[in-house]
């Protein structure tokens, strides 16, 4: 499945794409079943129509309560699915997105890169984020239909969530990383960076340079590698972390495979 086939270009929803279609341990991940994106608060009517054609039954919203209040997602008038989230704040205490939280004290691209690495060191254990990941895996095991995983920018909390799905289902690490890095080329990159820049500059001032903004709004292999390395250091393996922290035991994983593997 080529990268261009994965991405659905939209005007007001950024980074919308299929993270299925990869070879996994027991077969091929189904296409058209696993979707990921940024938030939908700026979706156009055409965007909403396009999303509606995908028959998404479950939306997993990784944002915190404040983010949902500030940027409520738009839905098609005929949307009849369920939106799942664990209440509370998943990033900063005042409701920033993960990359916005990392922006504190950042002025240069080097500052931004270091801040993002620090962010990923702790992200797998943030209680509210863990709660929503638990809901995600339960939904993948037990709910029919396609699902959509999203946060604000669809790159950090969403990127880690998709990578955990890939790792647990046995997707090759190179394919899992390629999917993560697709954020850097999926859709209208300049529009996505511009939207992110408005949020970041509003919260942390105009002195941050352009390269720093681009670093905050992008992903880098070291970010995801850091999260996975910390998981293995603390738990021994991604599988052990999933069982101990996310409640993904072998029985649940077997049900997920049965639903998602073609």
C-alpha positions as CSV (number, residue, x, y, z in Angstrom):
1,X,0.0,0.0,0.0
2,X,1.8,3.2,-1.2
3,X,1.9,6.2,1.0
4,X,-0.2,8.2,-1.5
5,X,-3.0,5.6,-1.2
6,X,-3.0,6.0,2.6
7,X,-3.5,9.7,2.8
8,X,-6.9,11.4,2.2
9,X,-6.3,15.1,1.5
10,X,-8.7,17.4,3.2
11,X,-9.0,21.1,3.7
12,X,-9.6,21.5,7.4
13,X,-8.6,18.1,8.8
14,X,-4.9,17.5,8.7
15,X,-2.9,14.3,8.6
16,X,-5.9,12.1,7.8
17,X,-4.7,8.6,6.8
18,X,-5.1,4.8,6.9
19,X,-2.6,3.1,9.2
20,X,-3.7,-0.4,8.2
21,X,-2.5,-2.3,5.2
22,X,0.9,-3.4,6.7
23,X,2.1,-6.9,6.9
24,X,1.7,-8.1,10.5
25,X,2.6,-11.2,12.4
26,X,-0.6,-13.2,11.4
27,X,-1.4,-11.6,8.0
28,X,-2.2,-8.1,6.6
29,X,-3.8,-5.4,8.6
30,X,-7.2,-4.6,7.1
31,X,-7.4,-1.4,5.0
32,X,-10.1,1.1,5.6
33,X,-10.5,0.0,9.2
34,X,-7.8,1.9,11.1
35,X,-7.8,5.7,10.5
36,X,-5.8,8.4,12.2
37,X,-5.8,12.2,12.0
38,X,-5.6,15.6,13.7
39,X,-8.6,17.3,15.2
40,X,-11.8,18.0,13.2
41,X,-12.7,21.4,14.7
42,X,-11.9,23.2,11.4
43,X,-13.4,20.6,9.1
44,X,-15.3,21.9,6.0
45,X,-18.6,20.5,4.9
46,X,-16.8,18.6,2.1
47,X,-14.4,17.1,4.7
48,X,-17.3,15.9,6.8
49,X,-18.9,14.3,3.8
50,X,-15.7,12.5,2.9
51,X,-15.2,11.2,6.5
52,X,-18.8,10.1,6.6
53,X,-18.3,7.8,3.6
54,X,-15.7,5.9,5.6
55,X,-18.4,4.5,8.0
56,X,-16.3,5.2,11.1
57,X,-18.1,3.6,14.1
58,X,-15.7,4.6,16.9
59,X,-13.6,7.8,17.4
60,X,-10.8,7.6,20.0
61,X,-10.1,11.2,21.1
62,X,-6.7,11.4,22.8
63,X,-7.1,15.1,23.6
64,X,-7.7,16.4,27.1
65,X,-10.9,18.0,28.4
66,X,-9.6,21.6,27.8
67,X,-8.6,20.8,24.3
68,X,-12.0,19.4,23.5
69,X,-13.7,22.5,25.0
70,X,-11.4,24.9,23.0
71,X,-11.6,23.0,19.8
72,X,-14.8,20.9,19.6
73,X,-14.7,18.5,16.7
74,X,-17.3,18.9,14.0
75,X,-19.3,15.8,13.0
76,X,-21.4,14.9,10.0
77,X,-25.1,15.4,10.8
78,X,-25.7,11.7,10.3
79,X,-22.7,10.5,12.4
80,X,-24.0,7.8,14.8
81,X,-20.7,6.4,16.1
82,X,-19.3,6.7,19.6
83,X,-16.5,9.0,20.8
84,X,-14.3,7.5,23.4
85,X,-12.0,9.4,25.8
86,X,-10.7,9.2,29.4
87,X,-11.6,12.5,31.2
88,X,-8.9,14.8,32.3
89,X,-5.8,16.4,30.7
90,X,-3.5,14.3,28.6
91,X,-0.8,17.0,28.1
92,X,-0.3,20.3,30.1
93,X,-2.4,21.1,33.1
94,X,-3.9,24.0,31.2
95,X,-4.9,21.9,28.3
96,X,-2.1,22.3,25.8
97,X,-1.5,19.6,23.1
98,X,1.6,17.5,23.6
99,X,3.7,19.6,21.2
100,X,2.4,22.8,22.7
101,X,3.5,21.6,26.2
102,X,6.9,20.9,24.8
103,X,7.1,24.4,23.5
104,X,7.8,26.0,26.9
105,X,11.3,27.6,27.0
106,X,11.8,26.8,23.3
107,X,13.3,29.3,20.9
108,X,15.5,27.3,18.5
109,X,15.1,24.1,16.5
110,X,17.6,22.4,18.8
111,X,15.6,23.5,21.9
112,X,12.4,22.1,20.2
113,X,14.0,18.7,19.3
114,X,15.3,18.3,22.9
115,X,11.9,19.2,24.4
116,X,10.1,16.7,22.2
117,X,12.5,13.9,23.2
118,X,11.8,14.7,26.9
119,X,8.1,14.7,26.2
120,X,8.2,11.2,24.6
121,X,10.1,9.9,27.6
122,X,7.1,10.3,29.9
123,X,4.2,10.1,27.4
124,X,3.6,6.3,27.7
125,X,2.7,6.6,31.4
126,X,0.5,9.8,31.5
127,X,-2.6,8.6,33.4
128,X,-5.3,10.2,31.2
129,X,-3.5,9.2,28.0
130,X,-3.1,5.6,29.4
131,X,-6.8,5.6,30.1
132,X,-7.7,6.5,26.5
133,X,-5.2,4.0,25.1
134,X,-7.0,1.3,27.2
135,X,-10.3,2.4,25.7
136,X,-8.7,2.2,22.2
137,X,-7.4,-1.3,22.6
138,X,-10.7,-2.5,24.1
139,X,-12.5,-1.0,21.1
140,X,-10.2,-2.6,18.6
141,X,-11.0,-6.0,20.3
142,X,-14.7,-5.7,20.8
143,X,-16.3,-3.0,18.6
144,X,-17.4,-3.6,15.0
145,X,-16.6,-1.2,12.2
146,X,-13.8,1.2,11.4
147,X,-12.1,3.4,14.0
148,X,-10.5,6.8,14.0
149,X,-7.6,7.7,16.4
150,X,-6.9,11.4,16.7
151,X,-5.5,14.1,19.0
152,X,-4.9,17.8,18.1
153,X,-2.2,17.5,15.4
154,X,-2.4,13.8,15.0
155,X,1.3,13.2,15.3
156,X,2.5,12.6,18.9
157,X,-0.2,11.0,21.1
158,X,-1.8,9.6,17.9
159,X,1.6,8.6,16.6
160,X,2.5,6.7,19.7
161,X,-0.9,5.0,19.8
162,X,-0.7,3.8,16.2
163,X,2.9,2.6,16.8
164,X,1.7,0.6,19.8
165,X,-0.9,-1.1,17.7
166,X,1.7,-1.9,15.0
167,X,4.2,-3.2,17.5
168,X,1.7,-5.5,19.3
169,X,0.4,-6.9,16.0
170,X,3.9,-7.6,14.7
171,X,4.2,-5.0,12.0
172,X,7.9,-4.7,11.0
173,X,9.6,-1.9,12.9
174,X,10.7,-0.3,9.7
175,X,7.0,-0.2,8.5
176,X,5.9,1.1,11.9
177,X,8.5,3.9,11.8
178,X,7.6,4.8,8.2
179,X,4.0,5.2,9.2
180,X,5.0,7.4,12.1
181,X,7.2,9.6,9.8
182,X,4.5,9.9,7.2
183,X,3.2,12.8,9.3
184,X,6.1,14.8,7.7
185,X,4.7,14.5,4.2
186,X,1.0,13.7,4.5
187,X,-1.5,16.2,3.1
188,X,-1.0,20.0,3.1
189,X,2.1,20.3,5.3
190,X,2.3,24.1,5.1
191,X,-1.3,24.5,6.2
192,X,-0.8,22.0,9.1
193,X,2.4,23.8,10.2
194,X,0.6,27.2,9.9
195,X,-2.3,26.0,12.0
196,X,0.1,24.6,14.7
197,X,2.2,27.8,14.6
198,X,-0.9,29.9,15.5
199,X,-1.6,27.7,18.6
200,X,2.1,27.6,19.7
201,X,2.8,31.3,19.2
202,X,-0.4,32.3,21.0
203,X,0.6,30.3,24.0
204,X,4.3,30.9,24.1
205,X,5.1,34.2,22.3
206,X,6.2,35.3,18.9
207,X,10.0,35.1,19.6
208,X,10.2,31.4,18.7
209,X,12.0,31.0,15.4
210,X,10.4,29.4,12.3
211,X,12.7,26.3,12.4
212,X,11.6,25.7,16.0
213,X,8.0,25.8,15.0
214,X,8.6,23.3,12.2
215,X,10.5,21.0,14.6
216,X,7.6,21.1,17.0
217,X,5.1,20.4,14.2
218,X,7.1,17.5,12.7
219,X,8.1,14.1,14.0
220,X,11.6,12.5,14.1
221,X,12.7,8.9,14.6
222,X,14.4,9.8,17.9
223,X,11.0,10.8,19.4
224,X,9.3,7.4,18.9
225,X,12.5,5.5,19.5
226,X,12.8,7.3,22.9
227,X,9.3,6.3,24.0
228,X,9.8,2.6,22.9
229,X,13.3,2.5,24.6
230,X,11.9,3.8,27.9
231,X,9.0,1.2,27.7
232,X,11.5,-1.6,27.2
233,X,13.7,-0.3,30.0
234,X,10.9,-0.2,32.5
235,X,8.9,-3.2,31.4
236,X,11.2,-5.4,29.4
237,X,9.1,-5.4,26.2
238,X,6.3,-3.5,24.5
239,X,4.1,-6.6,25.1
240,X,4.8,-6.5,28.9
241,X,4.0,-2.8,29.0
242,X,0.8,-3.3,27.1
243,X,-0.3,-6.1,29.6
244,X,0.8,-4.3,32.8
245,X,-0.2,-0.7,31.9
246,X,-2.8,-0.9,29.1
247,X,-4.6,-4.2,30.1
248,X,-3.8,-5.8,26.7
249,X,-3.4,-9.4,27.8
250,X,-2.9,-12.3,25.3
251,X,-6.7,-13.0,25.1
252,X,-7.5,-9.3,24.2
253,X,-4.7,-9.2,21.7
254,X,-6.0,-12.4,20.1
255,X,-9.4,-10.8,19.7
256,X,-7.8,-7.7,18.1
257,X,-5.9,-9.9,15.6
258,X,-9.1,-11.7,14.7
259,X,-10.8,-8.4,13.9
260,X,-8.0,-6.5,12.2
261,X,-6.0,-9.1,10.3
262,X,-7.2,-10.0,6.8
